């Protein structure tokens, strides 16, 4: 007998709906199911396991405990699933119907919804009928309607300037009103210090390095609860750009495009809901504007459309040789790269890594051009020293025919032996001779096939090198084009210091092949 699975679910919306929190509570669901099982002679003696998703929406099935339950179901370890009602199973009409009509019957699992009076054992070989279909459809419409009501209520709170998200660094939620911000005595002075130092002319990177040296708690440490500080210039900039520190509430910066959307889209500032004077400011509006005006601005390169390459390819190739991190960009008069590990630990070797993108590209381009010159010389040498084609394919075909002829000869000798034209000793001797000849043929075929594969790989490498040279020749019309082409041929640039760099090319490194030092 399989296991009986009790499934309980409560979403945040159910908790917030007036008059519904108690009836839909986990305790209430558990008591209802246990009462039903106690009154069933068939089910009361079964081994039971409970799965509970508390605070999970029913609009999709990406719930930890539901997925855990389904793993048990798919292992054929369950006989029955029992829920309070079908809305606890889910509120997506199509997916719930698919589970009830296809997945659970296929896996041989019985489903009971107590309040809906539904028991799949009564519908063997049939669906639950129009009653169940309408219940699932109503649950789906309820979810959509509830989503619109929650969104509308949230918009009202946003327009009133109330807090509807987490408290930013430097603030905490008021003990008297969770929708209002009050300064955090521990982190508010740090926010004020950031603005004060930027107004005095310090850079965001210098402030981040100093905070890490002093082990000042960072926003990331506050979110994760870890003691390790990790200030970066991006974390400092995030605080400097946050309008909430002027006492304004800023909401509706992101939104879901549709119900059950798994990602949110960023909204332009023109669609934000901003109300001034909603909580105590940590910085004056004039200081906020002046600090942001002092920041050096640089427009990052535009993202390429999918399928197109852009100069942004360099973002992915630079790595720290000490910690392995991807190097980060910083904008000033130009673009520079640095390792965040140097900010987290000022004593680490990562601190040595900081270079100008333009200077690095100039050095890399020189190496790339040298590689292409060596590649062209090797191609020329291969062409001049190329041996005439050997008739490997023809020889392989001839050997295969001889091998097939040996099989026919062996069969013919067996027929002669059966008809009495050969004695047993003569048949065995000729059979052994044919087998030895065929083994010799197979060994020769194997050697020729290996030589043919090596030749094929050599030809493929030569064609790839020709294509690389052709692309380089086309890109030599300008330095920018040559740099773009260079990045397509680089797999990784590992930086150990400003003058110590290792380049991993997508083609064979000809310096390494020639024994030249890196």
Number of C-alpha atoms within 10 A of each C-alpha: 8 14 17 23 23 21 23 26 26 20 18 12 18 20 16 11 11 9 10 12 17 13 12 19 18 18 11 15 23 18 13 15 21 13 12 14 17 12 10 10 9 9 14 15 11 16 12 15 13 14 16 18 18 15 14 19 21 24 21 14 17 11 17 12 19 18 13 11 21 14 13 14 21 14 9 14 18 24 18 22 23 23 24 25 19 23 23 20 23 23 25 24 20 13 15 25 18 12 15 19 17 12 14 20 18 10 15 14 21 19 22 20 19 18 12 15 11 19 16 20 15 11 12 11 10 11 16 18 9 9 11 17 16 12 17 23 18 16 22 21 15 15 22 17 12 15 16 13 12 15 13 12 11 17 17 12 15 20 15 14 22 22 21 17 9 12 19 18 19 21 24 18 17 14 10 7 11 16 16 20 25 20 21 16 11 10 18 19 13 17 18 15 13 22 22 16 15 21 18 11 11 15 18 20 19 15 20 26 22 15 21 21 17 10 16 18 20 23 20 16 15 15 10 9 10 11 13 16 22 23 27 25 17 14 16 22 17 11 18 20 13 13 18 25 26 21 20 19 25 22 22 18 16 14 13 12 11 10 11 14 10 8 11 12 11 12 12 10 11 8 12 15 16 20 17 14 12 19 20 16 20 20 19 14 15 9 15 20 14 14 20 16 11 14 17 10 11 12 6 11 9 9 12 12 8 6 6 7 14 14 16 14 14 18 13 14 17 23 23 23 20 17 15 14 15 18 22 18 16 18 13 10 9 10 14 18 20 23 27 24 22 20 26 23 17 15 12 13 17 25 19 16 22 19 17 15 14 12 11 15 15 13 11 19 19 11 15 22 15 14 18 18 14 16 19 16 12 15 17 12 11 12 10 9 9 9 8 6 6 9 8 14 11 10 14 18 12 12 16 16 11 15 21 11 14 18 13 12 15 18 13 12 18 19 14 14 17 13 10 10 13 16 13 12 10 13 19 15 11 16 17 13 12 18 15 12 13 20 12 12 17 15 11 14 20 12 10 16 15 11 13 16 11 12 12 12 12 12 12 12 14 15 13 13 19 15 12 17 17 11 14 20 13 12 17 14 10 9 12 12 14 19 20 18 22 21 24 14 15 19 15 17 19 21 25 18 17 12 11 11 17 14 18 14 18 12 14 13 16 17 14 10 8 9 8 9 6 10
